[in-house]
C-alpha cells in the first residue's frame, strides 16, 4: 500500500472523487460548520471525537484507496486527524 500526504484544491478533489467509489472524503468539522456546508457523500467524524471513532472510520473506509480529510481550516484540524489514522495503519 502506498501512503502519501498532500493538500488538494477543491477543483482537484471534485475531479478525483467524481465517479470514483475508491475515494472517501472525511469531514472533521464540528456539527455547526458541517451543517452550514455539507459535502455530499462525505463521512462525518468531528475532530473532537475523532480518536475514539477510529475503528468506525476504518470500517467505513475499508474499501477505499484514497482518504481526503477536510475541515473549515484544513491546515488546522485535518493534519492531526490524518496523523491519528496513519499511526494506526
HTML snippet that shows the backbone in 3Dmol.js (N, CA, C, O; Angstrom):
<script src="https://3Dmol.org/build/3Dmol-min.js"></script>
<div id="view" style="width:600px;height:400px;position:relative"></div>
<script>
const pdb = `
ATOM      1  N   UNK A   1       0.840  -1.170   0.000  1.00  0.00           N
ATOM      2  CA  UNK A   1       0.000   0.000   0.000  1.00  0.00           C
ATOM      3  C   UNK A   1       0.891   1.241   0.000  1.00  0.00           C
ATOM      4  O   UNK A   1       1.805   1.353   0.816  1.00  0.00           O
ATOM      5  N   UNK A   2       0.624   2.166  -0.910  1.00  0.00           N
ATOM      6  CA  UNK A   2       1.364   3.412  -0.971  1.00  0.00           C
ATOM      7  C   UNK A   2       0.684   4.434  -0.088  1.00  0.00           C
ATOM      8  O   UNK A   2      -0.537   4.588  -0.129  1.00  0.00           O
ATOM      9  N   UNK A   3       1.471   5.131   0.708  1.00  0.00           N
ATOM     10  CA  UNK A   3       0.921   6.182   1.566  1.00  0.00           C
ATOM     11  C   UNK A   3       1.585   7.488   1.193  1.00  0.00           C
ATOM     12  O   UNK A   3       2.812   7.592   1.175  1.00  0.00           O
ATOM     13  N   UNK A   4       0.781   8.468   0.900  1.00  0.00           N
ATOM     14  CA  UNK A   4       1.314   9.799   0.647  1.00  0.00           C
ATOM     15  C   UNK A   4       0.324  10.815   1.193  1.00  0.00           C
ATOM     16  O   UNK A   4      -0.873  10.552   1.307  1.00  0.00           O
ATOM     17  N   UNK A   5       0.851  11.962   1.519  1.00  0.00           N
ATOM     18  CA  UNK A   5       0.031  13.030   2.076  1.00  0.00           C
ATOM     19  C   UNK A   5       0.275  14.279   1.251  1.00  0.00           C
ATOM     20  O   UNK A   5       1.419  14.663   1.012  1.00  0.00           O
ATOM     21  N   UNK A   6      -0.805  14.910   0.819  1.00  0.00           N
ATOM     22  CA  UNK A   6      -0.676  16.166   0.085  1.00  0.00           C
ATOM     23  C   UNK A   6      -1.967  16.958   0.234  1.00  0.00           C
ATOM     24  O   UNK A   6      -3.025  16.410   0.544  1.00  0.00           O
ATOM     25  N   UNK A   7      -1.852  18.245   0.008  1.00  0.00           N
ATOM     26  CA  UNK A   7      -3.024  19.113   0.007  1.00  0.00           C
ATOM     27  C   UNK A   7      -3.582  19.139  -1.407  1.00  0.00           C
ATOM     28  O   UNK A   7      -2.822  19.136  -2.376  1.00  0.00           O
ATOM     29  N   UNK A   8      -4.902  19.165  -1.532  1.00  0.00           N
ATOM     30  CA  UNK A   8      -5.529  19.244  -2.848  1.00  0.00           C
ATOM     31  C   UNK A   8      -6.514  20.404  -2.856  1.00  0.00           C
ATOM     32  O   UNK A   8      -7.128  20.727  -1.840  1.00  0.00           O
ATOM     33  N   UNK A   9      -6.648  21.013  -4.009  1.00  0.00           N
ATOM     34  CA  UNK A   9      -7.613  22.104  -4.161  1.00  0.00           C
ATOM     35  C   UNK A   9      -9.011  21.512  -4.273  1.00  0.00           C
ATOM     36  O   UNK A   9      -9.180  20.316  -4.513  1.00  0.00           O
ATOM     37  N   UNK A  10      -9.998  22.363  -4.095  1.00  0.00           N
ATOM     38  CA  UNK A  10     -11.386  21.911  -4.227  1.00  0.00           C
ATOM     39  C   UNK A  10     -11.633  21.366  -5.629  1.00  0.00           C
ATOM     40  O   UNK A  10     -12.300  20.344  -5.792  1.00  0.00           O
ATOM     41  N   UNK A  11     -11.098  22.046  -6.639  1.00  0.00           N
ATOM     42  CA  UNK A  11     -11.290  21.596  -8.021  1.00  0.00           C
ATOM     43  C   UNK A  11     -10.661  20.222  -8.247  1.00  0.00           C
ATOM     44  O   UNK A  11     -11.252  19.368  -8.909  1.00  0.00           O
ATOM     45  N   UNK A  12      -9.469  20.010  -7.701  1.00  0.00           N
ATOM     46  CA  UNK A  12      -8.810  18.710  -7.858  1.00  0.00           C
ATOM     47  C   UNK A  12      -9.587  17.623  -7.119  1.00  0.00           C
ATOM     48  O   UNK A  12      -9.702  16.499  -7.608  1.00  0.00           O
ATOM     49  N   UNK A  13     -10.116  17.952  -5.950  1.00  0.00           N
ATOM     50  CA  UNK A  13     -10.903  16.980  -5.195  1.00  0.00           C
ATOM     51  C   UNK A  13     -12.146  16.569  -5.973  1.00  0.00           C
ATOM     52  O   UNK A  13     -12.482  15.386  -6.027  1.00  0.00           O
ATOM     53  N   UNK A  14     -12.822  17.524  -6.566  1.00  0.00           N
ATOM     54  CA  UNK A  14     -14.010  17.211  -7.363  1.00  0.00           C
ATOM     55  C   UNK A  14     -13.627  16.267  -8.496  1.00  0.00           C
ATOM     56  O   UNK A  14     -14.325  15.286  -8.750  1.00  0.00           O
ATOM     57  N   UNK A  15     -12.524  16.558  -9.177  1.00  0.00           N
ATOM     58  CA  UNK A  15     -12.076  15.706 -10.278  1.00  0.00           C
ATOM     59  C   UNK A  15     -11.693  14.310  -9.787  1.00  0.00           C
ATOM     60  O   UNK A  15     -12.000  13.316 -10.445  1.00  0.00           O
ATOM     61  N   UNK A  16     -11.031  14.232  -8.645  1.00  0.00           N
ATOM     62  CA  UNK A  16     -10.616  12.940  -8.080  1.00  0.00           C
ATOM     63  C   UNK A  16     -11.814  12.088  -7.676  1.00  0.00           C
ATOM     64  O   UNK A  16     -11.857  10.890  -7.953  1.00  0.00           O
ATOM     65  N   UNK A  17     -12.781  12.714  -7.021  1.00  0.00           N
ATOM     66  CA  UNK A  17     -13.883  11.978  -6.402  1.00  0.00           C
ATOM     67  C   UNK A  17     -15.036  11.674  -7.352  1.00  0.00           C
ATOM     68  O   UNK A  17     -15.766  10.705  -7.145  1.00  0.00           O
ATOM     69  N   UNK A  18     -15.208  12.482  -8.380  1.00  0.00           N
ATOM     70  CA  UNK A  18     -16.354  12.324  -9.281  1.00  0.00           C
ATOM     71  C   UNK A  18     -16.349  10.939  -9.937  1.00  0.00           C
ATOM     72  O   UNK A  18     -15.454  10.612 -10.716  1.00  0.00           O
ATOM     73  N   UNK A  19     -17.343  10.151  -9.614  1.00  0.00           N
ATOM     74  CA  UNK A  19     -17.484   8.834 -10.209  1.00  0.00           C
ATOM     75  C   UNK A  19     -16.462   7.811  -9.742  1.00  0.00           C
ATOM     76  O   UNK A  19     -16.351   6.737 -10.333  1.00  0.00           O
ATOM     77  N   UNK A  20     -15.715   8.126  -8.692  1.00  0.00           N
ATOM     78  CA  UNK A  20     -14.689   7.213  -8.201  1.00  0.00           C
ATOM     79  C   UNK A  20     -15.089   6.695  -6.819  1.00  0.00           C
ATOM     80  O   UNK A  20     -14.937   7.408  -5.827  1.00  0.00           O
ATOM     81  N   UNK A  21     -15.591   5.482  -6.742  1.00  0.00           N
ATOM     82  CA  UNK A  21     -16.032   4.941  -5.455  1.00  0.00           C
ATOM     83  C   UNK A  21     -14.884   4.590  -4.512  1.00  0.00           C
ATOM     84  O   UNK A  21     -15.129   4.194  -3.373  1.00  0.00           O
ATOM     85  N   UNK A  22     -13.641   4.725  -4.961  1.00  0.00           N
ATOM     86  CA  UNK A  22     -12.479   4.382  -4.137  1.00  0.00           C
ATOM     87  C   UNK A  22     -11.945   5.578  -3.358  1.00  0.00           C
ATOM     88  O   UNK A  22     -10.948   5.456  -2.646  1.00  0.00           O
ATOM     89  N   UNK A  23     -12.605   6.746  -3.485  1.00  0.00           N
ATOM     90  CA  UNK A  23     -12.205   7.962  -2.768  1.00  0.00           C
ATOM     91  C   UNK A  23     -13.225   8.243  -1.672  1.00  0.00           C
ATOM     92  O   UNK A  23     -14.431   8.228  -1.921  1.00  0.00           O
ATOM     93  N   UNK A  24     -12.738   8.501  -0.453  1.00  0.00           N
ATOM     94  CA  UNK A  24     -13.619   8.867   0.662  1.00  0.00           C
ATOM     95  C   UNK A  24     -13.221  10.239   1.181  1.00  0.00           C
ATOM     96  O   UNK A  24     -12.041  10.516   1.397  1.00  0.00           O
ATOM     97  N   UNK A  25     -14.204  11.084   1.375  1.00  0.00           N
ATOM     98  CA  UNK A  25     -13.973  12.398   1.967  1.00  0.00           C
ATOM     99  C   UNK A  25     -14.373  12.305   3.433  1.00  0.00           C
ATOM    100  O   UNK A  25     -15.509  11.957   3.758  1.00  0.00           O
ATOM    101  N   UNK A  26     -13.424  12.622   4.316  1.00  0.00           N
ATOM    102  CA  UNK A  26     -13.645  12.571   5.751  1.00  0.00           C
ATOM    103  C   UNK A  26     -13.758  14.006   6.242  1.00  0.00           C
ATOM    104  O   UNK A  26     -12.781  14.755   6.213  1.00  0.00           O
ATOM    105  N   UNK A  27     -14.931  14.386   6.686  1.00  0.00           N
ATOM    106  CA  UNK A  27     -15.217  15.745   7.145  1.00  0.00           C
ATOM    107  C   UNK A  27     -14.999  15.803   8.655  1.00  0.00           C
ATOM    108  O   UNK A  27     -15.753  15.197   9.417  1.00  0.00           O
ATOM    109  N   UNK A  28     -13.967  16.532   9.086  1.00  0.00           N
ATOM    110  CA  UNK A  28     -13.641  16.594  10.517  1.00  0.00           C
ATOM    111  C   UNK A  28     -14.114  17.899  11.169  1.00  0.00           C
ATOM    112  O   UNK A  28     -13.687  18.235  12.274  1.00  0.00           O
ATOM    113  N   UNK A  29     -14.995  18.626  10.483  1.00  0.00           N
ATOM    114  CA  UNK A  29     -15.536  19.864  11.057  1.00  0.00           C
ATOM    115  C   UNK A  29     -16.530  19.543  12.166  1.00  0.00           C
ATOM    116  O   UNK A  29     -17.078  18.443  12.231  1.00  0.00           O
ATOM    117  N   UNK A  30     -16.753  20.534  13.043  1.00  0.00           N
ATOM    118  CA  UNK A  30     -17.763  20.353  14.078  1.00  0.00           C
ATOM    119  C   UNK A  30     -19.150  20.378  13.431  1.00  0.00           C
ATOM    120  O   UNK A  30     -19.289  20.738  12.262  1.00  0.00           O
ATOM    121  N   UNK A  31     -20.165  19.997  14.191  1.00  0.00           N
ATOM    122  CA  UNK A  31     -21.529  19.887  13.658  1.00  0.00           C
ATOM    123  C   UNK A  31     -22.028  21.185  13.029  1.00  0.00           C
ATOM    124  O   UNK A  31     -22.630  21.167  11.955  1.00  0.00           O
ATOM    125  N   UNK A  32     -21.780  22.307  13.695  1.00  0.00           N
ATOM    126  CA  UNK A  32     -22.288  23.584  13.199  1.00  0.00           C
ATOM    127  C   UNK A  32     -21.714  23.917  11.825  1.00  0.00           C
ATOM    128  O   UNK A  32     -22.457  24.282  10.915  1.00  0.00           O
ATOM    129  N   UNK A  33     -20.423  23.797  11.673  1.00  0.00           N
ATOM    130  CA  UNK A  33     -19.808  24.122  10.376  1.00  0.00           C
ATOM    131  C   UNK A  33     -20.202  23.117   9.307  1.00  0.00           C
ATOM    132  O   UNK A  33     -20.379  23.480   8.144  1.00  0.00           O
ATOM    133  N   UNK A  34     -20.339  21.876   9.691  1.00  0.00           N
ATOM    134  CA  UNK A  34     -20.753  20.871   8.721  1.00  0.00           C
ATOM    135  C   UNK A  34     -22.176  21.160   8.244  1.00  0.00           C
ATOM    136  O   UNK A  34     -22.480  21.013   7.060  1.00  0.00           O
ATOM    137  N   UNK A  35     -23.037  21.568   9.163  1.00  0.00           N
ATOM    138  CA  UNK A  35     -24.419  21.883   8.816  1.00  0.00           C
ATOM    139  C   UNK A  35     -24.476  23.035   7.817  1.00  0.00           C
ATOM    140  O   UNK A  35     -25.299  23.030   6.901  1.00  0.00           O
ATOM    141  N   UNK A  36     -23.598  24.021   7.997  1.00  0.00           N
ATOM    142  CA  UNK A  36     -23.585  25.192   7.115  1.00  0.00           C
ATOM    143  C   UNK A  36     -23.204  24.838   5.685  1.00  0.00           C
ATOM    144  O   UNK A  36     -23.672  25.481   4.745  1.00  0.00           O
ATOM    145  N   UNK A  37     -22.368  23.833   5.508  1.00  0.00           N
ATOM    146  CA  UNK A  37     -21.894  23.489   4.165  1.00  0.00           C
ATOM    147  C   UNK A  37     -21.561  22.004   4.090  1.00  0.00           C
ATOM    148  O   UNK A  37     -20.391  21.621   4.095  1.00  0.00           O
ATOM    149  N   UNK A  38     -22.587  21.178   4.020  1.00  0.00           N
ATOM    150  CA  UNK A  38     -22.418  19.725   3.953  1.00  0.00           C
ATOM    151  C   UNK A  38     -21.756  19.321   2.635  1.00  0.00           C
ATOM    152  O   UNK A  38     -22.067  19.881   1.584  1.00  0.00           O
ATOM    153  N   UNK A  39     -20.852  18.357   2.695  1.00  0.00           N
ATOM    154  CA  UNK A  39     -20.223  17.805   1.496  1.00  0.00           C
ATOM    155  C   UNK A  39     -20.939  16.496   1.183  1.00  0.00           C
ATOM    156  O   UNK A  39     -20.826  15.522   1.928  1.00  0.00           O
ATOM    157  N   UNK A  40     -21.665  16.481   0.091  1.00  0.00           N
ATOM    158  CA  UNK A  40     -22.435  15.295  -0.282  1.00  0.00           C
ATOM    159  C   UNK A  40     -21.532  14.073  -0.374  1.00  0.00           C
ATOM    160  O   UNK A  40     -20.467  14.111  -0.991  1.00  0.00           O
ATOM    161  N   UNK A  41     -21.978  12.989   0.253  1.00  0.00           N
ATOM    162  CA  UNK A  41     -21.246  11.732   0.194  1.00  0.00           C
ATOM    163  C   UNK A  41     -20.089  11.607   1.165  1.00  0.00           C
ATOM    164  O   UNK A  41     -19.410  10.581   1.194  1.00  0.00           O
ATOM    165  N   UNK A  42     -19.856  12.646   1.964  1.00  0.00           N
ATOM    166  CA  UNK A  42     -18.724  12.598   2.899  1.00  0.00           C
ATOM    167  C   UNK A  42     -19.081  11.801   4.153  1.00  0.00           C
ATOM    168  O   UNK A  42     -20.252  11.581   4.462  1.00  0.00           O
ATOM    169  N   UNK A  43     -18.045  11.381   4.857  1.00  0.00           N
ATOM    170  CA  UNK A  43     -18.185  10.716   6.154  1.00  0.00           C
ATOM    171  C   UNK A  43     -17.864  11.756   7.216  1.00  0.00           C
ATOM    172  O   UNK A  43     -16.820  12.406   7.147  1.00  0.00           O
ATOM    173  N   UNK A  44     -18.746  11.925   8.199  1.00  0.00           N
ATOM    174  CA  UNK A  44     -18.507  12.941   9.225  1.00  0.00           C
ATOM    175  C   UNK A  44     -17.920  12.310  10.476  1.00  0.00           C
ATOM    176  O   UNK A  44     -18.544  11.463  11.115  1.00  0.00           O
ATOM    177  N   UNK A  45     -16.715  12.736  10.812  1.00  0.00           N
ATOM    178  CA  UNK A  45     -16.018  12.308  12.023  1.00  0.00           C
ATOM    179  C   UNK A  45     -15.417  13.559  12.639  1.00  0.00           C
ATOM    180  O   UNK A  45     -14.259  13.881  12.375  1.00  0.00           O
ATOM    181  N   UNK A  46     -16.183  14.268  13.454  1.00  0.00           N
ATOM    182  CA  UNK A  46     -15.733  15.539  14.035  1.00  0.00           C
ATOM    183  C   UNK A  46     -14.412  15.358  14.768  1.00  0.00           C
ATOM    184  O   UNK A  46     -14.186  14.341  15.424  1.00  0.00           O
ATOM    185  N   UNK A  47     -13.546  16.353  14.648  1.00  0.00           N
ATOM    186  CA  UNK A  47     -12.201  16.248  15.226  1.00  0.00           C
ATOM    187  C   UNK A  47     -12.227  16.005  16.731  1.00  0.00           C
ATOM    188  O   UNK A  47     -11.333  15.345  17.260  1.00  0.00           O
ATOM    189  N   UNK A  48     -13.226  16.521  17.425  1.00  0.00           N
ATOM    190  CA  UNK A  48     -13.303  16.350  18.872  1.00  0.00           C
ATOM    191  C   UNK A  48     -13.503  14.911  19.319  1.00  0.00           C
ATOM    192  O   UNK A  48     -13.111  14.544  20.426  1.00  0.00           O
ATOM    193  N   UNK A  49     -14.110  14.093  18.467  1.00  0.00           N
ATOM    194  CA  UNK A  49     -14.345  12.686  18.810  1.00  0.00           C
ATOM    195  C   UNK A  49     -13.619  11.742  17.859  1.00  0.00           C
ATOM    196  O   UNK A  49     -13.873  10.538  17.849  1.00  0.00           O
ATOM    197  N   UNK A  50     -12.725  12.296  17.071  1.00  0.00           N
ATOM    198  CA  UNK A  50     -12.077  11.525  16.007  1.00  0.00           C
ATOM    199  C   UNK A  50     -11.351  10.290  16.528  1.00  0.00           C
ATOM    200  O   UNK A  50     -11.572   9.186  16.030  1.00  0.00           O
ATOM    201  N   UNK A  51     -10.496  10.465  17.515  1.00  0.00           N
ATOM    202  CA  UNK A  51      -9.680   9.349  18.011  1.00  0.00           C
ATOM    203  C   UNK A  51     -10.546   8.197  18.519  1.00  0.00           C
ATOM    204  O   UNK A  51     -10.238   7.032  18.270  1.00  0.00           O
ATOM    205  N   UNK A  52     -11.611   8.513  19.219  1.00  0.00           N
ATOM    206  CA  UNK A  52     -12.489   7.477  19.766  1.00  0.00           C
ATOM    207  C   UNK A  52     -13.247   6.729  18.672  1.00  0.00           C
ATOM    208  O   UNK A  52     -13.688   5.597  18.874  1.00  0.00           O
ATOM    209  N   UNK A  53     -13.393   7.365  17.522  1.00  0.00           N
ATOM    210  CA  UNK A  53     -14.176   6.763  16.440  1.00  0.00           C
ATOM    211  C   UNK A  53     -13.320   6.141  15.339  1.00  0.00           C
ATOM    212  O   UNK A  53     -13.845   5.773  14.288  1.00  0.00           O
ATOM    213  N   UNK A  54     -12.004   6.017  15.564  1.00  0.00           N
ATOM    214  CA  UNK A  54     -11.131   5.438  14.541  1.00  0.00           C
ATOM    215  C   UNK A  54     -11.576   4.053  14.068  1.00  0.00           C
ATOM    216  O   UNK A  54     -11.543   3.797  12.864  1.00  0.00           O
ATOM    217  N   UNK A  55     -11.989   3.153  14.958  1.00  0.00           N
ATOM    218  CA  UNK A  55     -12.447   1.849  14.459  1.00  0.00           C
ATOM    219  C   UNK A  55     -13.639   1.972  13.497  1.00  0.00           C
ATOM    220  O   UNK A  55     -13.719   1.256  12.499  1.00  0.00           O
ATOM    221  N   UNK A  56     -14.552   2.878  13.810  1.00  0.00           N
ATOM    222  CA  UNK A  56     -15.709   3.110  12.936  1.00  0.00           C
ATOM    223  C   UNK A  56     -15.257   3.664  11.588  1.00  0.00           C
ATOM    224  O   UNK A  56     -15.765   3.255  10.544  1.00  0.00           O
ATOM    225  N   UNK A  57     -14.308   4.589  11.610  1.00  0.00           N
ATOM    226  CA  UNK A  57     -13.771   5.155  10.369  1.00  0.00           C
ATOM    227  C   UNK A  57     -13.090   4.067   9.541  1.00  0.00           C
ATOM    228  O   UNK A  57     -13.253   4.018   8.322  1.00  0.00           O
ATOM    229  N   UNK A  58     -12.336   3.207  10.196  1.00  0.00           N
ATOM    230  CA  UNK A  58     -11.659   2.118   9.482  1.00  0.00           C
ATOM    231  C   UNK A  58     -12.669   1.223   8.769  1.00  0.00           C
ATOM    232  O   UNK A  58     -12.447   0.819   7.628  1.00  0.00           O
ATOM    233  N   UNK A  59     -13.765   0.918   9.433  1.00  0.00           N
ATOM    234  CA  UNK A  59     -14.808   0.095   8.803  1.00  0.00           C
ATOM    235  C   UNK A  59     -15.456   0.832   7.633  1.00  0.00           C
ATOM    236  O   UNK A  59     -15.687   0.246   6.576  1.00  0.00           O
ATOM    237  N   UNK A  60     -15.746   2.113   7.823  1.00  0.00           N
ATOM    238  CA  UNK A  60     -16.440   2.897   6.799  1.00  0.00           C
ATOM    239  C   UNK A  60     -15.596   3.115   5.551  1.00  0.00           C
ATOM    240  O   UNK A  60     -16.134   3.363   4.472  1.00  0.00           O
ATOM    241  N   UNK A  61     -14.287   3.026   5.690  1.00  0.00           N
ATOM    242  CA  UNK A  61     -13.402   3.320   4.557  1.00  0.00           C
ATOM    243  C   UNK A  61     -12.532   2.134   4.152  1.00  0.00           C
ATOM    244  O   UNK A  61     -11.561   2.306   3.416  1.00  0.00           O
ATOM    245  N   UNK A  62     -12.864   0.950   4.617  1.00  0.00           N
ATOM    246  CA  UNK A  62     -12.012  -0.219   4.363  1.00  0.00           C
ATOM    247  C   UNK A  62     -11.848  -0.547   2.882  1.00  0.00           C
ATOM    248  O   UNK A  62     -10.853  -1.160   2.497  1.00  0.00           O
ATOM    249  N   UNK A  63     -12.796  -0.154   2.056  1.00  0.00           N
ATOM    250  CA  UNK A  63     -12.708  -0.448   0.625  1.00  0.00           C
ATOM    251  C   UNK A  63     -12.232   0.751  -0.195  1.00  0.00           C
ATOM    252  O   UNK A  63     -12.389   0.764  -1.416  1.00  0.00           O
ATOM    253  N   UNK A  64     -11.657   1.751   0.459  1.00  0.00           N
ATOM    254  CA  UNK A  64     -11.215   2.972  -0.225  1.00  0.00           C
ATOM    255  C   UNK A  64      -9.700   2.977  -0.416  1.00  0.00           C
ATOM    256  O   UNK A  64      -8.955   2.463   0.418  1.00  0.00           O
ATOM    257  N   UNK A  65      -9.261   3.559  -1.514  1.00  0.00           N
ATOM    258  CA  UNK A  65      -7.834   3.720  -1.795  1.00  0.00           C
ATOM    259  C   UNK A  65      -7.324   5.082  -1.358  1.00  0.00           C
ATOM    260  O   UNK A  65      -6.155   5.232  -1.004  1.00  0.00           O
ATOM    261  N   UNK A  66      -8.206   6.075  -1.386  1.00  0.00           N
ATOM    262  CA  UNK A  66      -7.811   7.453  -1.103  1.00  0.00           C
ATOM    263  C   UNK A  66      -8.744   8.049  -0.064  1.00  0.00           C
ATOM    264  O   UNK A  66      -9.964   8.028  -0.228  1.00  0.00           O
ATOM    265  N   UNK A  67      -8.164   8.582   1.008  1.00  0.00           N
ATOM    266  CA  UNK A  67      -8.932   9.288   2.031  1.00  0.00           C
ATOM    267  C   UNK A  67      -8.549  10.751   1.973  1.00  0.00           C
ATOM    268  O   UNK A  67      -7.365  11.090   2.001  1.00  0.00           O
ATOM    269  N   UNK A  68      -9.544  11.621   1.893  1.00  0.00           N
ATOM    270  CA  UNK A  68      -9.320  13.062   1.868  1.00  0.00           C
ATOM    271  C   UNK A  68      -9.939  13.635   3.134  1.00  0.00           C
ATOM    272  O   UNK A  68     -11.136  13.472   3.372  1.00  0.00           O
ATOM    273  N   UNK A  69      -9.132  14.303   3.941  1.00  0.00           N
ATOM    274  CA  UNK A  69      -9.603  14.900   5.188  1.00  0.00           C
ATOM    275  C   UNK A  69      -9.894  16.370   4.949  1.00  0.00           C
ATOM    276  O   UNK A  69      -9.074  17.090   4.379  1.00  0.00           O
ATOM    277  N   UNK A  70     -11.074  16.814   5.390  1.00  0.00           N
ATOM    278  CA  UNK A  70     -11.478  18.207   5.183  1.00  0.00           C
ATOM    279  C   UNK A  70     -11.937  18.828   6.492  1.00  0.00           C
ATOM    280  O   UNK A  70     -12.620  18.190   7.293  1.00  0.00           O
ATOM    281  N   UNK A  71     -11.553  20.077   6.697  1.00  0.00           N
ATOM    282  CA  UNK A  71     -12.112  20.873   7.789  1.00  0.00           C
ATOM    283  C   UNK A  71     -12.236  22.306   7.306  1.00  0.00           C
ATOM    284  O   UNK A  71     -11.746  22.646   6.229  1.00  0.00           O
ATOM    285  N   UNK A  72     -12.881  23.140   8.088  1.00  0.00           N
ATOM    286  CA  UNK A  72     -13.046  24.540   7.706  1.00  0.00           C
ATOM    287  C   UNK A  72     -11.688  25.220   7.581  1.00  0.00           C
ATOM    288  O   UNK A  72     -11.502  26.103   6.744  1.00  0.00           O
ATOM    289  N   UNK A  73     -10.762  24.810   8.401  1.00  0.00           N
ATOM    290  CA  UNK A  73      -9.389  25.309   8.361  1.00  0.00           C
ATOM    291  C   UNK A  73      -8.501  24.102   8.087  1.00  0.00           C
ATOM    292  O   UNK A  73      -7.875  23.576   9.008  1.00  0.00           O
ATOM    293  N   UNK A  74      -8.439  23.661   6.854  1.00  0.00           N
ATOM    294  CA  UNK A  74      -7.841  22.372   6.509  1.00  0.00           C
ATOM    295  C   UNK A  74      -6.419  22.157   6.995  1.00  0.00           C
ATOM    296  O   UNK A  74      -5.970  21.016   7.105  1.00  0.00           O
ATOM    297  N   UNK A  75      -5.724  23.206   7.280  1.00  0.00           N
ATOM    298  CA  UNK A  75      -4.358  23.031   7.773  1.00  0.00           C
ATOM    299  C   UNK A  75      -4.303  23.028   9.295  1.00  0.00           C
ATOM    300  O   UNK A  75      -3.218  23.001   9.875  1.00  0.00           O
ATOM    301  N   UNK A  76      -5.465  23.055   9.946  1.00  0.00           N
ATOM    302  CA  UNK A  76      -5.504  23.075  11.407  1.00  0.00           C
ATOM    303  C   UNK A  76      -5.996  21.734  11.967  1.00  0.00           C
ATOM    304  O   UNK A  76      -5.271  21.084  12.720  1.00  0.00           O
ATOM    305  N   UNK A  77      -7.201  21.316  11.616  1.00  0.00           N
ATOM    306  CA  UNK A  77      -7.782  20.095  12.189  1.00  0.00           C
ATOM    307  C   UNK A  77      -7.483  18.840  11.371  1.00  0.00           C
ATOM    308  O   UNK A  77      -7.357  17.754  11.938  1.00  0.00           O
ATOM    309  N   UNK A  78      -7.371  18.968  10.072  1.00  0.00           N
ATOM    310  CA  UNK A  78      -7.140  17.786   9.246  1.00  0.00           C
ATOM    311  C   UNK A  78      -5.809  17.099   9.514  1.00  0.00           C
ATOM    312  O   UNK A  78      -5.789  15.874   9.632  1.00  0.00           O
ATOM    313  N   UNK A  79      -4.682  17.831   9.618  1.00  0.00           N
ATOM    314  CA  UNK A  79      -3.409  17.129   9.860  1.00  0.00           C
ATOM    315  C   UNK A  79      -3.382  16.271  11.122  1.00  0.00           C
ATOM    316  O   UNK A  79      -2.899  15.141  11.055  1.00  0.00           O
ATOM    317  N   UNK A  80      -3.876  16.747  12.276  1.00  0.00           N
ATOM    318  CA  UNK A  80      -3.880  15.858  13.444  1.00  0.00           C
ATOM    319  C   UNK A  80      -4.776  14.629  13.246  1.00  0.00           C
ATOM    320  O   UNK A  80      -4.446  13.540  13.715  1.00  0.00           O
ATOM    321  N   UNK A  81      -5.887  14.799  12.565  1.00  0.00           N
ATOM    322  CA  UNK A  81      -6.770  13.664  12.297  1.00  0.00           C
ATOM    323  C   UNK A  81      -6.068  12.654  11.403  1.00  0.00           C
ATOM    324  O   UNK A  81      -6.138  11.447  11.635  1.00  0.00           O
ATOM    325  N   UNK A  82      -5.401  13.155  10.392  1.00  0.00           N
ATOM    326  CA  UNK A  82      -4.651  12.284   9.492  1.00  0.00           C
ATOM    327  C   UNK A  82      -3.534  11.575  10.239  1.00  0.00           C
ATOM    328  O   UNK A  82      -3.314  10.380  10.036  1.00  0.00           O
ATOM    329  N   UNK A  83      -2.834  12.287  11.090  1.00  0.00           N
ATOM    330  CA  UNK A  83      -1.758  11.675  11.877  1.00  0.00           C
ATOM    331  C   UNK A  83      -2.290  10.542  12.743  1.00  0.00           C
ATOM    332  O   UNK A  83      -1.631   9.512  12.889  1.00  0.00           O
ATOM    333  N   UNK A  84      -3.470  10.721  13.317  1.00  0.00           N
ATOM    334  CA  UNK A  84      -4.079   9.679  14.154  1.00  0.00           C
ATOM    335  C   UNK A  84      -4.323   8.404  13.371  1.00  0.00           C
ATOM    336  O   UNK A  84      -4.039   7.306  13.849  1.00  0.00           O
ATOM    337  N   UNK A  85      -4.847   8.553  12.171  1.00  0.00           N
ATOM    338  CA  UNK A  85      -5.152   7.350  11.391  1.00  0.00           C
ATOM    339  C   UNK A  85      -3.882   6.722  10.831  1.00  0.00           C
ATOM    340  O   UNK A  85      -3.794   5.496  10.758  1.00  0.00           O
ATOM    341  N   UNK A  86      -2.904   7.518  10.435  1.00  0.00           N
ATOM    342  CA  UNK A  86      -1.648   6.953   9.935  1.00  0.00           C
ATOM    343  C   UNK A  86      -0.929   6.157  11.015  1.00  0.00           C
ATOM    344  O   UNK A  86      -0.288   5.148  10.722  1.00  0.00           O
ATOM    345  N   UNK A  87      -1.031   6.600  12.248  1.00  0.00           N
ATOM    346  CA  UNK A  87      -0.391   5.886  13.353  1.00  0.00           C
ATOM    347  C   UNK A  87      -1.015   4.511  13.572  1.00  0.00           C
ATOM    348  O   UNK A  87      -0.360   3.605  14.089  1.00  0.00           O
ATOM    349  N   UNK A  88      -2.274   4.355  13.182  1.00  0.00           N
ATOM    350  CA  UNK A  88      -2.972   3.082  13.372  1.00  0.00           C
ATOM    351  C   UNK A  88      -2.778   2.118  12.204  1.00  0.00           C
ATOM    352  O   UNK A  88      -3.095   0.934  12.321  1.00  0.00           O
ATOM    353  N   UNK A  89      -2.262   2.612  11.083  1.00  0.00           N
ATOM    354  CA  UNK A  89      -2.088   1.745   9.903  1.00  0.00           C
ATOM    355  C   UNK A  89      -0.857   0.879  10.022  1.00  0.00           C
ATOM    356  O   UNK A  89      -0.565   0.095   9.120  1.00  0.00           O
TER     357      UNK A  89
END
`;
const viewer = $3Dmol.createViewer("view");
viewer.addModel(pdb, "pdb");
viewer.setStyle({}, {cartoon: {color: "spectrum"}});
viewer.zoomTo();
viewer.render();
</script>
